[in-house]
Amino acid sequence: EKDWFREGCLSFPGIRGQVERPTKVLIRAQDVKGEDIEFELEGFTARVFQHEYDHLSGTLFHDRMPDKEVAEIHAKLVTLEDNFVEANPILADDIKRVGPKPETKKVFGIF
């Protein structure tokens, strides 16, 4: 089962958008002794885990938003990127840019 939630991220202050995620996740990992462990997370805790795990994979929360959501926050994302590059010019070629604003299509007069 999946659900939608208006997520935010400390790396993107003031930006929020709808993200769909599974409501339950099964985690298989190793503890500090190298022993296999397994546990299940549900609800908000499962969402937070997935959000943080995405960071480790190079996926940002806006990468999971529908185009309509990204279009609404696009200008804010570009401003954050530009501010980061201005403050860290040596990293300008290394950051993953948000890209062009997605186009949204009207369906029956509504977005």
N, C-alpha and C positions, 0 to 999 in steps of 0.2 A: 504494500500500500504506500502511496505517496501523498504528500500534501504541499500546499503553497504557503510561504511565509515571507513577510517583508524583511529581508535580511539587511544588515549593515556590516561594516568591517572597520576595525580601528585603523587600518591602513588607508582607509578612504573616508575621512571624517565628513559627516553631513550627507553622505550618499547612501540611499537605501533603494531596494527594489525587490520585486517578487521573484523568488527562487523556489523551484519544485525539487523536493528531495524525498527519499524513502523515510518513512516514519520509524523504521526499525533497522538496525544494522548488527551483523554478527562480526565480532572482532576476533581475529586469530593472530596472536603475537607471541613474543617471548619475553619473559620477565628478566630482571637484572642478572639472574643466575643462568640464563639461557634455557630455562624450562618453558615448554609450550604452555600457553594459557589461551582460554577462549571465554568470551563473555558477550552478552547482548546489551545493546543500548536502545532506548526507546524515547520518543517524543523530542523535547527540546535538546536533551543531552545528545541524542543521536544526530540531530541537526548540527550542533556545535562541533561534534567530532568530525563529521563530514566536511564542514567548512574548513576546519584547521588542517585536516588531512589533504584537502585540495591544495592548500598553500605548499605543502611538501611536494606536490606533483606539478607545481607551477600553474595551477588553475586558480583563477580569482573568482569571487562570487558573481561579478558581472558577466563572466564568461558563461554562466549558467542561466542568465536571465533571457527571457524572450526578447526578440528584437524591439518590440514596442517599449519595453522597460529600458533597454539600453539607449534607445533614441531619446527618451526623456531625461536621462542623466548624462548623455554624451558630452555636453558642453562642460559640465563639472569635472568629468574624467579628464578631458583634454587640458583643462586649467590645472588640475593637480599634476599631470604629466609635465606640462610646460614649466610649472614652478619647480618641480623636482630637477628637471634638466638645467634650469637656470642656476639652481643651487649646487648642482653636481655635474658640471659640463663634461667631466672626464668619463662619466657613465652614459652619456647621451646615446651612444651606439649600442649599448648593452641592454637597454630596457625594452620590455614588450609594450608597444604602443597599442592603444585601444582601436585604432583604425578608423575608417570613415563611418559616419553616422549611418546606422541601418535605416533602410526605407521601411515605412509601415504602410500597409494597404488598408483602405477603408472598405468595410464590408457592411452593406445596407445602411450607410450613413453614419456608422460608429466605428471607432477604432477598436 
